[in-house]
Amino acid sequence: MKILVTGAAGFIGSKLCYFLAQRGDNVIGIDNINDYYDIRLKYGRLSEGGIHCNNDYDMPWKEFQTSTLFPNYKFLRMDITDKTALDVLFKTEKFDKVINLAAQAGVRYSITNPYAYLESNIIGFLNILESCRNFEIKQLIYASSSSVYGMNEKTPFSENDIVTTPVSLYAASKKSNELMAHSYSKLYGLPTTGLRYFTVYGPWGRPDMAPMIFAKAISHGEPIKVFNNGNLSRDFTYIDDIVNGTIRVIDNCPIAEKCPNNIPYKIYNIGAGHPVKLMDFISEIETALGKKAEKHYLPMQQGDVYQTYADTSKLEKEVGYKPSISLHEGITNFIKWFQSFAY
């Protein structure tokens, strides 16, 4: 298959490009490589897939770079908000499927920078939808988020739950993506699949996420902030499990006749399927680092939720997804990478 992956310098996107190219798909990755967080991580992820930048962290715009590891993988620095460039890319490359992982990430950042989310997560996603329908894409897979469950108190979170109580603009933008995708599936018969990712961690993870924040602080002997006095749980999911599940979805296109109301539209939770207490997660990091954390206990952070817990039975039944990496193994792998990266 010929596959477009947006957000290809991101945590999930970079690993997905690697796995897809490794199995033989023809892959084109795009990313704007913005400076929301340290771009060294983004260029480092690209380098893992054989995409190298000749300049010091300044990849040229709209120039294809071919992977030195996979001749079937090319990267292009581009922004999904650039509709003209996006249409040219779709017309020229004639993709079979599109995986949209490009988005402005971060729940807490959305509190102080709301407009960034509307530009990338709404306008950018609309551009992707329009290109997919105008250039006859066979399936659009896109990143939603566990944050759409918002104030939902029923656990585990099910795709059938009503999700109308987001607690951040980021969550609202992701729910909007699901609604927009549904309308395109209904109006134009575009098969779409949304993936509600639950807290992803592992090597090359985002520096604004808890694993990296904790590892960095503990290794430098600095205190860590523990919100809600540690009474939080997250469905931490290792990156390889996330990517393997995403690939299974790529290989299973929604068929209208098998979907409600004959609309080729699917939503899946993708997580480990069991919540981990925040204090247990911290303990695993302490063990891997061989160092105790100095904990600074704080109240609940604005925009956060108390628990995430994925019901993954639908994904398991329909595409054969089964996470296999334990928390201990995942944290061990993460800390080994963290120490080698010297972040």
N, C-alpha and C positions, 0 to 999 in steps of 0.2 A: 504493500500500500504506500501511497504518497501522503504523508501526514505533516500538517502544520502544527507546531507547538508554540503558542505565545507564552511569554514569561519564561523563556528558555534559559535565562541566567538566574532564575529563582531557585529556591530550595527544591521544590518538587519538580519543576520544569526541567532543570538541568539533569537530574537523575532519570527522568522519563525519556529525554532525548537519548541519553546514553543507552538505556535498556532497549529502546526501539531500534536504534541504529545497530546495536549489537545483534539483534535477532534478524536484521536484514531489511527493515523497512527503509524507504527513502524519506528522510526527515529534513525538514527545514524549520529551524528555530528562530524566533524573533524576540527581541527584548529592547527596551529603551535604556537599560542600565542606568536608572536614575539613582540619585544619591540619598534616598530615604534612609539607607544604612550603608555601612562601609562597602564601597565598591570593590575592595580587594577580595571580598568573599565572592562577589558575582563573577569577577574575572577568574578567580580560582576555580569556581565550579565549571566555568566554560573550558578552562584549561584541562580539567579532568576528562572532558569529552573530546579533547584534541583541538579545541578552538583557541588559538593563541593570538594575543594582541602584540603587534610590533612596537607600539608606543607605550608609554607609561600610563596605563589605565585610561586610555583614550581611544577606544574603538571607533573607527570612522563610521559615519552614518550611511546606510543604504548601499553598502558594498559587501558582497557575499564573501564569507570566509569559510573555506572548506576544512573539515576536521582532518588532522594528521593521523587519527586513529581509524576513522570510518569515512571512506570516500563517498558514502551514501548519506552523509550528514553535513549540512551547510547551515551557517548562522548569518543573520542579517540584523544589524542594529536598526530598529524601527519602532515607532510608537503606534499602538492601535488606535489612537485618537487621530492619526493622519489617514483620513478615509481615502484620499486620492491614491496615496502610496499603497494602501491596503488593497484597493481594487486592482491596481496594476499587478501586484504580487499574485492575487488570486487568478487573474486572467492569464498571466504568463505561466504559472506553475501547475495549474489544474490539479488541485488537491483532491484526494478521495475523502479524507476526514480532517477535522480541525479539533484541536484540544486547546481551549482557551483558559490559561492559567494566569494571564496577565491581569493584574489588579493592584490597586493601592491597598496594601495589607495593614493590619494592626488595629485592634479595637481602641486602645487608649489614644493613639495618634488621631483617630477620627473625632475625638472630643475637641481637639484644638485646631485641626486642619480639615474642616468638613468639605470644602470645595474640591480638594484633591480627590475625594471619593466619588463625587458626582462626575467629574471629568473622566476618570479612568474606568470606574466600575459601572457607570451608566452609559455615558456617551461612547466610550471605547467598546463596551459590550454591544451596544446597538450597531456600531460599525461592523463588528464581527458577524452579527446576525444578518445584516443586510448583504454582506459579501457572501455569506454561506447560501442564502436563498437566491442571489443573483447568479452565482456561479455553480449551482447544482451540487453542493457538497452532500455526500451520502450520510454524514452524521456529524453533529456538533456535540462534543463533550466539554463541559465547563465546570470550573471550580465554584461550588457554593461553599457553605461553611456550617459547622455545628452551632455557630453563634445565632443562626436563625431561630433556634429554639427559645432564645431569650428568657422570659420569665416562666417558661413551662416547668411545672413542678413534678410532672409525671415522669418516672424513669422505669426502664431505659427509654431514651428518646426514639420514637418511631417515625418513619416517613409519613405515617397516617395522622400524626398529631397536627392540631391546628397551630400554626406558627404566625401569630399576628401581634406578638408582644416583644419586638426587638428592644434591646437596651442600649444600642449604639447605632450610629449612622452606618458604620461598617456592616453590621448585621442587616440593617434595613436595605442597604445596597445589594447584598447577596440575595435576600428574599426577592427583591425587585428583579434580579437576573432570572430567577426561577419563573416569575410571572411573565417576563418578556419572552423567555424561551417557549413557554406554553403557548403564547399567542402565535408565535411563528410556526410552531408545530401544527397548530390548528389551522391557521390561515393558508400556509404554504406547503404543508406536509413535510416540513423539515424535521427529520428525526433528531431529537435533542436528549441528552442525558446529563443531569446535574449531580455532582458529587459533593455531599456534605462532609467535608474533611473534618476529622476530629484531631485534636492537638498533636501535630506531627513533630517528631524530634529525630535527631541523628546527626552524623557527620555533615558538615557544611550547612547546618541549620542557621536560622535567622538570629542575629544578635539581640533583637528586641524581644525574643521569647525566653521563657523562664530557664530552660536548660543552659543556654549560653550565659545568661545573666548570672545564674548561680555559680556555674563553673568558673567564670572569670573572677567573680568576687571572692569565692572561697580560696582559689589558688593564689590570690594576691593578699589573703589575710584581711579582706574587707568584709564588713557586715552585709548580710543579704536582707532584703525587705520581704517579709512574710505577711501577705495580706489576709484579712479576716482572721488574724491570729492563728493561721495555719489550717483553719477549718474549711478547706477547699478540696475538691477532687476533680481530676481530669482524666479523660480517656486517652492517655498518652499512646501514640501509635508510631511505630518505627518506620522510617522513610521507605525502606525496601518493601514492607508490607503495603504501604500506601501506593507505591508505584506499580507493584504487581497487581493490585486490585484495579488500578486505573487501566492497565493494559487489558485486563479481562473485560472491562466495560467497552474499550475500543473494539474488541473482537466480538461484541454482542450488541448489534444495532437494534433499537426498538422497532418492532413491527406493528403497524397501526392496528391490524386485526386482532392482535394479542394485548392491546393496551385499552384502558378505560376510554369509552366514547370514540374508539377508533382513532385516537390521536397518538402519534408516535413520540411519546414523551415519557421519560422516566426520571425519578429522583431516587438516589441511594445514599444511605449513610455509609461511610467508610472509616472505620476505626478499629481499635483492638477489641472492643466489645465488653470491656470491664473498666470501671473507674479505679484510679490509683490515688490514694490520699497524698496530698501535697507533701506532708512531712515524711512519708515513705519514699517519695521521689527524691527529696533532698537527701535522705539517708543513703540512698543508692549512689548519689553523686559524691557524697562524703567518703563512702567506702572506696569508690573507684579512684578518687584523688588521694586517699590516705590522709585526709585532713578534715577536721571538724569545722562546721560553719558557725560564725557568730550571727545569731538571728535577731533581727529587729522586727518585732511584731507590730502590725499596723491594722487599722480598720479595713473594711471592704473598700476596694477601689472602684471608682465610678466607671460604669460600663462593663464590669465583670459579672459573671454568674457563679453560683455556688458549686455547681457540679455539671460536668458533661459525661454522658453515658450513652454510647451508641448501641441500638439494637441493629445488628448487622445481618440478621437472619434473611432478609430479602436479598441482599447482595450475595450471601452464601448460596441460597437456593437457586437464584437465577443465573449467576455467572460463575459459581464455584469458588468464590473468594473465601480464604481462610488465613488469617494472620498467624505467623509462626514464630516471630521474634519476641522472646520474653523481655521484660523490663530490665532484668539484670544483664542479659546479653546486649541489649540495645544501649544501655548506659555505658557499659564497658567499651563498646565500639565507639561511642560518641566521645568519651573522655580520652581514649587513645588518639583519636583524630585531633581533638582539641589541643592536647599537649604537643602534638607534632606540628600543628599550625601555628602555635605560639601566639594565639590571638590575645 
